Amino acid sequence: MWFYQGVSLSDPQAVLINANEGKTVALRQMRFTSEDSIDYDMVRRYILEAIANHKDGLEIKPAKNKPLLIPDELTNVLENDTVLAMLFNSLSLARRDMPNI
């Protein structure tokens, strides 16, 4: 079960985990191994706290100041092809981001 602002939950049972360590800031998840392992009262308390946090406007937003790293090879191609450069620059920042290059 995912909590999009789970980092803001008090987590008294210490059951929330960050499934994407280093990639997510606020997202947390609660895992179950079987239907029998679900403590419905606990889950209800976490959901009610999440709803209260949402109503209070409590939220953590991801940082937007991550620099866009463009490989030299692509920079060279874009400098020599104005149409491609225009199309590339019209993409959203998320689409222009090139991780793992």
N, C-alpha and C positions, 0 to 999 in steps of 0.2 A: 504494500500500500504506500503510495507516494504522497508526501506533503511538500508542496511547492515552496512554502516558507517554513519548512520544518526546523531550520536552525533557530527560529524564534520560539519554538516550543520548549517548555521547561524540561521535558523528558525525564521525569522522576524515576521511571523504570529502566532508563538507559537502554532503550530498545531501538532508537533511531540511528541509522547509519548513513554515511555519505557514500553512495555507491560509485561515485565518480570523483574520488579524491583528486584535488588539484584542478578539476574542471568545473565543478559546481560550488557555489557559495551557499545558497540557501536550501537547495533541494535535499530532502532526507527521505529515507524509506524505512518502512517497518516490514520485516519479513516473517513469513509463517511457513512452517514445514508441513503442516497438515491442518485440517479443519479443527481437529481436537486441540491443537496448540493455540488456538485463538482465544484470547481473554477478551470477550466482547465488552465487558465493563471498562477495561483499560482502553480499548480502541475507541469507545464512545467518549471517554474523557479527553483523549488526544484530539479527536475530531471537534469536540465542543471548544477546546482551547484554540484550535486552528481557526474556527469560525469567529471566536471572540477577537483573536488577533487581527483577522481580516476586517472585522467591523471597526476596530480601533485604528485601522490604516497602517498597521505594523507590517512593513515589508522591507526586504533587502533587495536592491537592484544590482545587477552585475555592472562592473566597471566598464565604461565606454571609452576609456583612453588607451586602449591597447593599440600599439602602433601597427600599421599595415606594412608588412615586409614583402616586397616584390623582388623576386630573383633578378639578378643582372641580365640573364638571358631574355626574360620577358620585358624588362625595361628597354633593352636594345631593340627588340621587335616593335614595341609600342612607339618608340622614337622614330622609327622608319615607316610606320604605317598609321597615318592619321585616322583613317576610318576605324581600324581595329582599336586604336587608343580611345576614340570617342565612344565606341561600343563598350569597351572595358570599363571606362570611367562612368558610364551610365548604370553599371551594375551596383547593387547595394554593397555596402562595406562587407557584409557577411559573405556575399558571393565572390568578392575580390580577394578575400582572405585566402592565403595559400599555405595552410599548415603542412608540415611534413615535407617541405621542399627544401 
